[in-house]
Amino acid sequence: MQQGLQNDYEENVAKSTKDIIYDNVMTLFNFLNFGIALCLLAVGAYSNLAFLAIILVNMSMGIYQEIHARNLVQKLSIVAKEEVTVIRDGIQQSINTKELVMDDIVVISAGEQVPSDMQVIDGKAEANEALLTGESDLIEKTEGDTLLSGSFLSSGQVYAQVIHVGAENYAVKITSEAKVHKPIRSELIQSIRKVSKFTSFVIIPLGIILFVEGYFIRESGMKGSVVASAAALLGMLPKGLVLLISIALTTGVIKLAKKRILVQDMYAMETLAHVNTLCLDKTGTITEGKMKVQHTAILNPLFKENFPLIIGSYLAESTDNNITMQAIRDHFELSNRYGAVNVLPFSSERKWGAIQFNEIGTVVLGAPEKLFSEDRLPQEVFEAQEQGYRVLMMGISEHGVLDENEQLPYLEQLALFEIDDPIRQNANETLAYLREEGVDLKVISGDNPVTVSNIARRAGLYGYESYIDLSTKQTEEEVRQAVHEYTVFGRVSPQQKRTIVRELKDNGRVVAMTGDGVNDVLALREADCSIAMAEGDGATRQISNLVLLDSDFTTLPDVLFEGRRVVNNVTRVASVFFIKTIYSLILSLICAVTAIAFPFIPIQITLIDLAIEGYPAFFLSFEEDKRRIKGKFLPTALKNAAVNAVLVVVNIVAVYLIAENQGFNHLDTTTLMYYLLIGISCMAVVRACLPLNPLRIFLIVTTIGGIYVAAMLFHHILEVGFLTSATLPIFAVMMLANIVIRALIGVYTMKKNNLAIKDL
């Protein structure tokens, strides 16, 4: 213990609260907004700080959602047995698994989990290492063999010596490789970051120029100069769009939670909507992960009546507890009709187990080819094996005796059992649907490739016949080559799983991965979107973007639909938000060159943020939209916003020239500019609401009516007035011209797009 060779390592690959807060607060977007807020605060422009509410709500939602999801995952962790039996100073005693030290001698029996890497020094047992290696077959462990931490003993008992503790254990080493938190992969967030990065290069120099011109040239005073400069700079940052994305994703998180899907990283929904390759684990994903007896055939009519008593007595006397035996135990009732004279446990090496009963003789259960010669095997065995079932047979020798050499007596056929891991309900429909939606499917398993291929066939997977045993591939280059040639991969190591995902990503694929064991951790971390089963290992749940609480992958289309809803709806309304970004940049440059004050103040911009951008976009984001995502978000949004943004600039310049010519005062000029800005922004809302439905008509009417009423009611705070007899006709003519120009450009763009589609 003094040397630190104790098994007290706390495994935790989840994000800390500090990391979550840092990731949500320390962004360039927040830095720019808080910088502008500090300047406004310094000059006492408190009414213009309303935009901060949007930033704070956005941050709070992100932090709460991540912490809440992380805490739920920690509650999911199944507490393993804390006590272990050791021999110290010749005395057998129970201690806490965390008190294990290097070289401890441990006694482990069937059904117990291995708490630390050990070497067997005495005894014989069979270990289930499925969660570690993906291999579903039991592995025999005898003197000199290694027991890996996290595996289970299915039969037998061994004495083993601890060879690794804490962080040196096999399972911990794999999960520790996955501890580095992968960056967020979100086209929506990357687009916001691009806009923030671009504006960050412009904001500081432009802000300084606008302030200097206001303070020294126009002599607007400290407060007036800061407020005018801040309005120009704030307009360039799409604050409302960031909040809308968060709200849309959060509502998706809530909807999926009701369907028993826990979203740990809300941006993963968007990523899954873009996914075009899905890597599936076999056990527990396509299948239920629970072996079941599908069919029993009694082959000897003489024993038909007594068969329930024979199988019941066999199960009562047998100590075997592997997954196949568990399936038989679940299917038949125990019986104490016949008493055992001798018991020989099942062994994966000889592939059979036997019990000698005092009344009926010896009953043997095992692999058909080990119990009977090939010419004696019934046709049902071959048919079931071709279908991918695991087949066991039971034989009986009324006078046979088990000898010390474990030689079988001549057996009469008694019964045949067809056992399999059932395909999940709706798995066929789910796989077919995903393929229709353009998602390529790969099945990756640590199991036998022939078995995996048969299961893939029964699940209706396209390309199931194209399989490979990756244990035959030694180099990374060979594995990478195989990725492009096969659909089903068997005998895959954890490192090879990661290589498969990397190769797919290197070829431009967006990859999602499902998994439930430690052997999946490296690949899950590498994947763009990682999906864990709640029944699986704790480490896989901690590092995954999504956790399926019912361990049912057939719910994945629900996640796909939610992701598409978010991306399609946000793309549709994003142009409304980017209008402000574009016109603010152009007007700021014009103001910097001409030394004219920026025409708007922050509070005016905030009203547009809330009423025109926030209100309709919020409700539109809830609409169902399952269409496949087409095109890139940022170019599409900017292109749709550009026309209205240019119209705003042209209108502002025109009003400025008209005001100079007509001698309008500052209040009338600002009011006319602001009302035109509202009108052109509302045109973008109308366009985003096409095609119309009752909800969208309601949103258009209430948006246009609501913001003009708000502008009149709060004109003192907004520092605007009312349209006068001189400015109202100008407003009407200019708005009519704007509508006609925007409609003509829309018709021209539509015709151009239709011609492009015809050419294709």
N, C-alpha and C positions, 0 to 999 in steps of 0.2 A: 504493500500500500504506500509506503514511503517513497518507493521508486516510481509511483504512478502507474503500476501494472495492475490496475483494478478495472473491473467491467462497469464503470459508472458513467460512461459517455452518454450525454443527452443528445439524441439525434433529433434535429429540427432544421428542416430546409425551408420553412415558411418565412415570409418577409416579417421583419420586426416592425413594431408600430412606428419607430423612428424612421425606418426606411420608407414606409408607406406615406407618412406625413411629408418627408423630404421630397419624394417623387411627385407629390401633388402640389406642393407649394413652390418649390424651386424650379420654376420653368421660365423661359425667356418671355413668354406671353404675360405671366404674372408680374415679372420684374418691370416690364415696360409700363403696365397699367399702374402699379404701385409707385413707380417713379413720377408719373404724371400726377397722381393723387397727392403725393408729398408736396409737389410744387403748388398745387391748388390750396392745400392745407396751410402752407406757409404764408399765403397772401390772404387767407380768411375767406376764400370763395367756397363756403361750405355747401351752398345749395347746388353747386356743380359737382358734388362728390357722390351723387346718387348712383353713378355707374359702378361704384365699388361693391354695391349689394350683389350685382350679377357675378362679379369675380369671387366674392366670399361664398356665395351659395354654390357655385361651381366647384370650388375647392372642397367645401364641406361634404358635398355629395360623393365626390370621388374617394375621400378619406374614409367616410362612414361605410361606404359599400365594400371597400377592400378589407377593412378591419372586421366588419360583420361576417363576411364570407370566410376569412381566415379563422375566426373563432368557431364558426360552425364546423369547419373541417377538423379542428382540434378536438371538438366534442365527439366527432365520428370515430376517433381512434379507439380501436378495441384493445382494452388493457390485457396484455398477455399474462400468463401465470407468473407471479412474482417470486415464487419459492422454487428452489432447486435443491436436489439431494447431493451432498458431497461427502467424501471420506477424508477427515482430517485427524491426524494422530490416531489412526486406526478406528475412529468412531464415526459412524454414519449419522449425519445431522442435516437438517434443512436450514438453508440460509437464503437471503434475498439475492436475486440474480445480480444486483449491482455490487454485491459483496464478493463476487467471484474474483479470484486473482490468477495470475499466470501459474500454470502447472497444477492447479487444483484437479483432484480426481472426482469426476462427476458420474452419478448413476442416472441414466436416462432410459425410460421405458416407453412402450407403445402409447401413442396419443400425446406425448409431451413434445414441446417445442425446444429446439436446441438454442440455448441462450448466448452461446459464444462459440467461435470456431474451435473445434477439438479434434484430437486424434484418438481413434478407438484403440484401447489397449487390451480389451477382453470382451468376449461376447459376440453376438451376431444380431443384426437388425436390418430393417428396410426403411429407407428414408424417402420422404416426399419432398423434392426440391423444386416443385412447380413454380412457387413465387420467386425463386432466385434465378432459375435457369430456363423456365418455361417447359421443361421436360416433365410430361405427366406420368411417365412410367416410374415405378418405384426402383430405387437403386439400393442394391445390397451393400451393407457396410460390415466389414469384419476387421480383425486386428490390422492396424497400420493404415486404415482408410481415414479420410477426413470428413468430419461432420461440419456442415456450414451453418453458421448462425442464421436463424429464421426458418430453417427447415424443420420438418416434423418426422417423428418416428411412427411408422404405420404398424410395425410389428416387431417383436423381439425386445431385448434389453441389452444394453452395453455399459461397460465402464470406459470412460474416455477422459483424456487429459487435456486441459485447456492450453491451446497453443497461441491464440490471439485474444486480446481483450480490447474493449472500447473502440477507439477509432481505427484500430488495425483489423477489425472484423471484416469479412468479405462484403456483407450487406452494407455496412457503413461506408466502406471505400467506394462502392458504386454510387450510393446516394450523395456522398460528399462531392463527387465529380459534378453533380447536378446543382450544387448550391449557388452557383453564380446566377443571379437573376437575369433572365433574358430581357432585352429591351422590348417595349411595346411595339407590336407590328399592327399599325392601324393607318389605313390610307387617309381617313378623315383627320386623325390627329397629326399625321405627317404633313398634310396639306396646311393645317393651321400653323404648324411649326415653320413651314416654308414661307408663309405669309408673314409670320412674326419675324423670321430671320431677315427677310427682304426689307420689311418696314424698319427693323432695328438699325439698318445701315442708313436709312433716310431720316428717321425720327430725330435723332440727336442733332445732326447738322442743321436740318430744316427747322427744328424747334428753336435752336439758338438764333438762326437768321430771323425767324418770325418775331421772336421776343425782342431782338435788337432793333428791328425796324419799328415795332410798336412802341418801344420805350424811348428810343432816341430820335427816330425820324417823325413818327406820328405823335409822339409825346402823349401816349394813352395812359401813362402812369403804370406803376408796378402791377397792380391787380388786373387792370384792363389788358395789359400786354400778356400776362400769364394766362388769363382766361381764354383769350383769342387763340393763343398758340396751342393751349391744351385741347381746345375743341378740334383744331385741325389734326392734331396727332391722334386723339382718341378715335376719330372717325376712321382712321386707317386700320384699327384693330377690331376684328370681327368678334366682339365680346359675346353678343347674343348667340352667334353660331356655336361657340364653344359650349355655352350653357345648354343650347338646344340638343347638341350631340350627347351631352351628359344625361339630360332628361330622357331622351329617346332610348338611350342604352339602359338607363336605370329602370324605365318602365318594362323594357325587355327582360331585365334581370328578375323583376317581380313576377312577370307572367310565366317565365320559365320555372321559377321557384314553386309555383302552384302545380307544375307538371313534374315536380320532384327532380329538377335539374338545378344544381347549385353552381352559379357563375361566380368564380373567384376574381376573374379579370374581365370587367364588362366589355373591354375592347375585343375580347376573344369572339364575341358574337359576330362582330363585323368581319373579323378574320375568317371565321368559318363560312360566312356568306361568300367569300372569295375563293375558298378552298376548291382545288381541282384534283387533288389526290388524297385519298383516305387510306391510311394503313391500319388494318384491323388485327387484333389478337384473336386467336381461335377460341381458346377456353374462356368461358365467362363473357365473351363478346358476341360472336355468332351463335355459340351454344350457351346453355344455361349455367354450365359449370357444375352441374349436379348429375352424376351418372344415374340412370334409371333402367330397370328391367323392362324392355319393350315387349318381349314375347318369351313364353316358356313352352317347350314341347316335351311331353313325357313320352319317351321312346320305348318303354317296356310296359305293356299292358298289365303285367302281373303286379307291378308296384303302383299302379295308378291310384288305387284307393288309399294306400299308406304313404304316398309321396309327401303330403303336407307334414306328416309326423316325422318322416326321414329328414327332409330339408330343415324342419324346425329344430330337430334334435342336433343336427350338424351345426347349425348356427349357434345354438345354445352352448355347445361344447367347444366351439372354435374360438381362438383368441385373435384371429385375423381381423384387421380393421382398416384395410386399404380401401380406396375409393370404390373399387369394383365390389368388394365384399359388403361395403356399406350400402350399395345399391340393392344387393340381394337381401340384406337385413331389412331394408325399408319395405321390400316387396312381400316378404313372407313373415308369418308369425312364428315366434319361438315355441319350442315344445320340449318337455322333459320326459317324453315317452321312452326313449332309449338312452341308456347310460354308456358313457365312453370308457373303453379299456385303455386305449392308447391314442394320443393326439400328436399329429405331425403338422406343424404350422405351414402355411403357404410360403413358398420361396420363389422369388422372381428368377432365380437361377434354374431351378428344375421346373418351374411354372405349374406346380400343383401342390395341394395340401390334402391330407387324408386323416380320417378318424376311424378307429376300429371300435365297433359297438358289440356289446356282449350277445345280442339276440340276432342281429341281421348281418353281421360280418363287417367288412371294411367298405366305407364309402369314400370315394375320391372326387375332388372338385378341381378342375384346372383347364389348361389349354387343350383343345380337342386332339391336336397332333401329338401331344405328349402322353395322352391316355390311351389312344387307339392308333393302330396302323392306318395308313392312308386309305387302304382298300375297305376298311370298316367304317370310315367316316360317312355319316348320312349327307345327302345332297344339300340339305338345309344349311349345313355349315358353310359350304362354298358360296351359296347364294347370299347368306347373311354377311359374309366377309366382303363380298363384292359390293354390297350396299354400304360398307363402312362401319358395320356394327362390330363391337367387341364380343366374341363368342366364347362361352365357357360350356364345358360338358361335365356331367356328373356320371360316374360309373360305380358299380357295386360288385363286390366279390363276397358271396355268402360264406365262403370258407377260407378266404385269403387272410393272411396275417402280415402286419407291417414288420419288416425285419430291420436290423440295425444298419444295413447298407442302403436303406431307403429305396429298395427295389419294389416296383409295383407288381401285384399279382395279376392274373388274367381277369379282366373286368367285363361285366355285362353293361351295355348302354342303359342308362337310367333316365337322363333328362338333358335337354339342351336349353341354354339361356342366351337370348340375344339382348345385349346391354349396349346402351350408347348414352352419350351426352346429348340430350334433345336440342334440336335447333330452336332458337328462341321464336316465340310466336311473332308473326309479322316480319321475321328476318328476311324472307324471300321478297316481300313487297318493298321493304326498306332498301335492300341492295339494288333491286330493279329500279326503284325511284331515283336513288342517288346516281345510278349510271345514266338514266334518262336526263338528269340535270347536269350532265357533263363531268361527273366526278369519277375519276379512275380509282379502282379499288385494288389494294394489295393486301394479301393475308400473310402475316409474319408470325411464326410460332417456333417455340423451342421443341415442338413435338415432331413425330415422324412425318415426313412430307406426304407420304401416301395417305396416311390417316387424315391429315389436314386437307388434302385435295378432295377426298371423299366427302368430308364435312362441307367443304366449299360447294361441291356439286349438289349436295342435298339442300343447301341454302340458296341454290340458284345463281351462284356467282359466275359471271361471264369469265371464261378463260381458266376455269378450275383445273383443266387438264395440263396446264402449263406450270409444272412445279419443279423445285430443285432442292437438294439437300446441301445446305450451305456449310455443313461440317466438312465437305469435300473441297471447299475453297479456302486456300491458305492466306492469300494476299488481299489487301484492300482493293487493289485494282481489279481482281477477279470478281469480288463482291459487287463493285460498282458496275462492272459490265453486265452481271447477271440481273441487275435491277431493270434493265431495259428489255430483257428477254423473257422474264417469267412473271407470273401473277401470284403464285403461291410459293412461300419460302418456309422450309422446315429446318429443324436443328440449328436455329439461329442463335448466336451468342449475343449478350447485351451490347458488346462493342459493334458487332455486325449490324444490329438493329439501327444503331446510331448512324453507321456508314450508309445504310439504305436511305434513311431520311435525308442525310447530307447530299447524297448523289441526286436525289429528286429535287431538292432545293437548288442545287448548283445548276440544274437544267431548267430553272425558271418555274418550277412547280410550287404551288402554295399547298403545304402539306399539313394534314391533321393526323393525329395518332391516338389510338385508344390503347389502354393497358391497365393491368391490375397488379402487377408484381414488381419486385425490385429489379428483375431483369428488363423491365420496360422503362426504367427511370431515365437512362441516358438518352434514349430515343424520344421520350416525352419532352424532355428539356430541349432537345434539338428542334422538335417540330414547331411549326408556326402556331398551331393550336393543339394543345394537349388535353386529352379527355380521360379521366380516371373513373374506375368503377368503385362505388362506395364499399363493396365487399372486399376490395383488394388491400394491398399493403399501405400502411400509413404514409410512407414517403411519397408514393405515387399520388396520393390525394393532396399532400401538401404542395407539390410543385405543379399540379395540373391547373389549366385555365378553367376547366369545367369538371364537375363531379356529378356523375349520374347516380342519384341517391337510391334508385331501385336497380342499379347495375344493368340497365336495359338500354342497349345502343339503338333500339328501334325508335327512341325519342329524338334521335339526331336531326331528322327533318324539321322538327319543331324549332330547334336552334337555328337551322339554316333559314327557315322562314322569318324568324325574328331578326336575324342579321340582315336579310334582304329588305325587310320592312324599314329598318333603320337607315340603311345606306340609300335605298331608292327615295325614301321620303325626304331625307336630309339633302340629297342631291337636287331634288325638285325645288326645295325652298331656299337653297343656299344662295341662289342668284340675288334674292331680295337682300341678303346680308352683305354681299360683296359689292353691291351698288355703292354703298357708303364708303367702302374701302377705296374703290377706284376714284370716285369723284373727290373724296377728301385729299387724295394724293395729288390729283391734277390741279385742284383749286389751290392747294398749299404751294405748289410750284409756281402757279400764276401769281399768287400773293407775294411770294418771295421775290419774284422778278419785278413786280410793279410796285411793291411796298404798300399795297392795299391791305386792310385788315381782313382776316378770315371772316366770312359773312355770318357764321353761326357760333353759338356758345355751347358748352358741354350739356347743359340741361335740355336744350332743344334737341340735341342729338340723342340724349337718353330717352326722351319721349318717343322718338321714332324707333329706337331700339325696342322699347316695350310694346307700343301699340301696333306698329306696322310689321316689325320683324318678329317679335316674340309671340304676340297673341295668335295670329293665324297659323304661324309655323308650328306652334305648340300643339294645336288641335290636328293639323294635317299630319303631324309625325305619328299619330296613333292609328292612322288608316292602314288597312291590310294591303300589302303589296309584295306578292311572291315572285314577281318577275326576276329572271336571271339578270344579274348586274352587267351592264354594258358600259364601256368607255371608262375614262379616268375621271375621278371626282373633281379635282381642281380645275383642269382645262374646261370641262363642261360648265361648271358654275361660273367661272370668269367670263366665258364666251357669252353665256346667257345674260350676265349682269352688265356687260360692256355697253350695250346700246342705251339702256336707261341711264347709266352713269354719264355717258357723253351728252345725253339730252339734258341732264341736270346741269352740267358745266355750261352748255350753250345757253340754257335759260338764265342762269345766274349772271353770265357775262352780258346777255341781252338786257336783263333788268337793270344792271348797273349802268349801261349806256343810256337806256330809256330814262332812268332816274336822273342822270346827269343832264340830259336834254330837257326833261320836263320840270326839273327843280324839285323833285320829291324830297321830303325830309328823311332822316335816317330811319325813323320808325316805320314809315310807309314802305320804304325800300326793303328793309329787313322782313317785314310782314309779307310782302309780295313774293320775295325769294323763298321764304319758309313755306308758304302755302303751295307754291309750285313744286318745291321739293317733296312735300307731302303727296301731292297729286301724282307725280312721276313714280314715287315709291309705291303708291297704291296700284298703279298700272302693273308693276311687277308682281304684286300679290294676286291680281286678277289672272295674270298669265300662269302663275304657279298653281292656281286653282282649276285650270282647264284639264280635262273636260269637266263641266259643271255637274254637281249633284246637289241635293237639298242642303247638306252641311256646308259645302263650299260657297253656295250662294249666300247663306246666312253669314259666313265669315267675311265675304266681300262687303256686304252691306254694313255689317257692324264695324268692320275695320275702317272703312271710309267715313261713315257717319261718326263713329266714336272718336277718331283722332281730330277731326275738325271741331267737334264739340269740345274736346279737351283743350285744344289750342285756344278756343275762345274763352272757356271757363278759367283757365290758368294763364291768361295772357300776361298778367303782371309778373309771375314767376319766370315765364318763358321770355319775357322782355320783347313781346311782339304786340301788335295792335289788331285792328279789324280792317278788312278790305273797304276802301272808300269808293266813292263814285268815280274817282279817277283811276284807281288801281283795279277795280273789279272787272271792267271790260278787258283790260290788258290780260288779267288772269284767265278769263274765259277764252279769249282768242288763242293765247299761248297753249292752254291745256288742250284745246281742240286740235291745234296743230301737232302737239305732242302725240295725241292718240292716233291721228291719221298716219304720222311718220312711223310710229311703232308698229301699227297694223301692217303697213306696206312692207316694212323690213321683215316682219314675221312671215308674211305670205311669200316673199322672195326666198327667205331661208328655207321654208318648207318645200318649195319647188326644187331648190338646189339639192336638198337632202334626198328627195324622191328620185331625182335624176341620177344621183350617186348610187342609190340602192339598185336602180335599173341596170346601171353599168356593171355593178358587181354580179 
